[in-house]
Each structure stands twice: as C-alpha cells, then as structure tokens.
Amino acid sequence: MHSAAASPFYQLVPFHPKFQTFQSKTPLTTPYCTPRLASISGSAKMRPLRALGGSSSSAGGDGDDGDGVVTLIEYLGKEGIDLKDDLVVLLDHIQYACKRIAAIVASPFSCSIGKQTGVGAGGGGGSSGRDAPKPLDIVSNEIILSSLKKSGKVAVMASEENDAPTWIIDDGPYVVVTDPLDGSRNIDASIPTGTIFGIYNRLEELDNLPTEEKAQLNSLQSGSKLIAAGYVLYSSATILCVSFGSGTQAFTLDHSTGDFILTNPSIKIPPRGQIYSVNDARYFDWPEGLGQYIDTVRQGRGRYPKKYSARYICSLVADLHRTLMYGGVAMNPRDHLRLVYEANPLSFLVEQAGGRGSDGKNRILSLQPVKLHQRLPLFLGSLEDMEELESFGDVQQKVNPGYEV
Ligand SMILES: O=P(O)(O)OC[C@H]1O[C@](O)(COP(=O)(O)O)[C@@H](O)[C@@H]1O
C-alpha cells in the first residue's frame, strides 16, 4: 500500500535522508544517492564514490585518477578545474536538486502531483493560460529553492515561477537565476524537459539597500556578468551541461551510482549544422526575412549547398542540446522566452562552445535586463548559421495572433 495521500509527492521518490550523508565505500545500488559536500565536510576536498572503481592515484588536471571516469564533483574540485569551495558546494546542491527533479519527471506517480499538492495556476510574471505553471513546475521550484537554501551559498534566487526574487541569506556569495522545469507543457507525453540555471556573484555594493530592491537588482545583472551557467536535460539520459567561463562540458547521470560523469569535455558546436529548429506552424506570422531564410536553407540554396532538415521538440533545453551536439540553429522568433533565466544562461553556454546567442539583432549577453520576466526572441546556434540567419535582417516575429497550443 502506498501512503501517497499523506505526504507531498516529491518526498515519496527514493531519497531517504540517510543517503544524503552516505559515506560507505560499499557500491551503491539505490539510484540518485550522492555524497553531499556541504552535509559531510563543507569542503571541496571530499571525493565522491567512484563510478566504476579504479585506482586512487591521481593523473591530475581533469579529475581523472587513471580509470577514465571523472565525476562532476571531481571535475569541479582540486584535481579538476579547482573552483572556489563555495562554488563547488553550490554546484553540488544544484546537481542534487536536479537529480530529485529527474526522478520525479520519470516517476509513475508524477501525474498525481497536481491532485496531491493542489497546485495549479499562479507563478512568475503573472502568467496565465498556456503559460500558467504546471504542478511539476511548482514542485521543481520548491526543490531548487530548498537546495539553494541548504547550500548556505545563495543570497537570492530569481525563478520563472516566482513573481519576485526570493532573498535567502545576506552573506550568500551568489545569485541564482533559474527556470526550474522548462518545457513542462510536454510532460504528460514524456517529452524531454530541462532545468536552466545561471550564477552571478552577489553585488556587495548593494548590501545596504532594502531587501526587495537589492534582490531585484542582483537578479537583473547583465548576462556578461555570469560566472557560471548550465542546464540539466531530462531525456533518455539525464545530462548536466555547464560552463564556468572556460568552455562548456556535459556530464551524464550514471543511475547506478548517482554520479554525473564527464562525457562531453570541451564541447565545440560545429561551425555549421544542417538543421533548423523552429515552430514552423507560425510560418505565415513570420517577418519576410525569417521566412526567406528558412525557405533558403530548406531548399539548399544558402551558403551551405545542402538542404537543411527541421527538428523541433518544443522543449528549449532539448532543442538546444541537440543544436550543441549537431550544429545548426534553434530559435523562437517571437517575444516568448525569458532573458534573465533562459536566454542568458543558454547563450553563455553556446558562446562558451563557440556558437552565438542573439535576439535576431543583438548579442544576448550584451542586453541589460530591465525586468525579471522580460521576454524576447531567441536565436542560438552555430556561428556560420547564425551569421547567415542575421544577414536576412528582419527575423524577429512581431505578430502573435494568440497561439493556444
Ligand atoms: O509555443 P512556442 O512558441 O513554440 O514555444 C515553445 C517554447 O516554449 C517553452 O515551452 C518555454 O515556455 P514556458 O517557459 O512558458 O514553459 C520552450 O521549452 C519551448 O521552446
């Protein structure tokens, strides 16, 4: 018998508190259990359990101690890129939160969350209708917020799901912006979803302002100030892709140990792909330039003399991940996606992989946000594809007849 009715759903997935401080060398069999730096030692020196066994001598530099396996925490720590301890602790809490979300979106009980929690409309930016948050959006938001609080490293969290940023602690060194579960409108069909996050330093010069004001201003930093950004893709594999400003790396969740394993070091987006990704049903609402660009590349009449293919999952993280892997351009040409917690972190990742993020006219990271839930057209992709697209001039869609689906 399940006692599901008695407790919030997200407490029912297999995360027993005992696993959060698990230190045994015994191989783990329970999925998603990972040592948690902050709860064990608060130090970046803690080494997680090995994914595949192997020697303990260090090869140095990339966290690989000779067995060819590098976990996320090893990569971040002293034997990897050697981030500040505070940032390692924060990342450890973010990856833990995302494992919890991964378990929930894949759970047979996820569809009953709404009934159990009674959550529904509301949420960030006064959204309603198709933009209203789904129960899983709210649950994911709570999971991320709880992890950020427990990290002790975050002053303020700005989320798609909250009208205003949430002030957490005065001396937290970091600011986190996040879309906790993007693409959740697809969730009932088990289509991939994702978490997006960006990390800034707290602006200490604002410390004396009233809380609401400093929360807002810290969250509205330009994307050029990001110190880290990432996404977690919940798909056939759970992928954590992250950049700290020196390249973009992807890690794949090993379900047998609960570790994220480095699988795609130094991702380089191909300079040109052969794929465009857009909601093609809006063709007749597009401006002339965008229509001409798509017509050109799909007929193989562009600078690259091959016919392009269309791929559109309608889940931003999934569409971007494919674009990073295969090249091409992923876009949403209307004012729909959000600058602060979607466009900025994703543009940072794409640029760090050698690509470009633009609103069709300007580099995304050069834009100064003026409000938290600000929307804009978004184009992300391979350098040559982006240059060709922008050469058509008029690519931002202004017409919105009120799409319902
Ligand atoms: O309806 P469109 O214009 O194709 O937009 C789809 C896009 O909206 C998103 O679902 C995000 O919208 P929400 O932030 O409202 O969930 C993306 O994942 C996806 O790329």
The ligand as a MOL file (V3000), in Angstrom:
LIG
                    3D

  0  0  0     0  0            999 V3000
M  V30 BEGIN CTAB
M  V30 COUNTS 20 20 0 0 0
M  V30 BEGIN ATOM
M  V30 1 O 4.9530 27.7110 -28.4750 0
M  V30 2 P 6.3290 28.0110 -28.9640 0
M  V30 3 O 6.4700 29.4210 -29.4490 0
M  V30 4 O 6.7840 27.0110 -29.9880 0
M  V30 5 O 7.2670 27.9660 -27.6880 0
M  V30 6 C 7.8110 26.7830 -27.2170 0
M  V30 7 C 8.8630 27.0890 -26.2220 0
M  V30 8 O 8.2410 27.4380 -25.0280 0
M  V30 9 C 8.7900 26.6850 -23.9730 0
M  V30 10 O 7.9160 25.6330 -23.6930 0
M  V30 11 C 9.0110 27.5620 -22.7870 0
M  V30 12 O 7.7930 28.1540 -22.4420 0
M  V30 13 P 7.4300 28.2620 -20.9230 0
M  V30 14 O 8.5990 28.9620 -20.2780 0
M  V30 15 O 6.1740 29.0540 -20.9010 0
M  V30 16 O 7.2850 26.8420 -20.4380 0
M  V30 17 C 10.0850 26.1340 -24.5040 0
M  V30 18 O 10.5120 24.9720 -23.8560 0
M  V30 19 C 9.7870 25.9410 -25.9460 0
M  V30 20 O 10.9530 26.0290 -26.6890 0
M  V30 END ATOM
M  V30 BEGIN BOND
M  V30 1 2 1 2
M  V30 2 1 2 3
M  V30 3 1 2 4
M  V30 4 1 2 5
M  V30 5 1 5 6
M  V30 6 1 6 7
M  V30 7 1 7 8
M  V30 8 1 7 19
M  V30 9 1 8 9
M  V30 10 1 9 10
M  V30 11 1 9 11
M  V30 12 1 9 17
M  V30 13 1 11 12
M  V30 14 1 12 13
M  V30 15 2 13 14
M  V30 16 1 13 15
M  V30 17 1 13 16
M  V30 18 1 17 18
M  V30 19 1 17 19
M  V30 20 1 19 20
M  V30 END BOND
M  V30 END CTAB
M  END
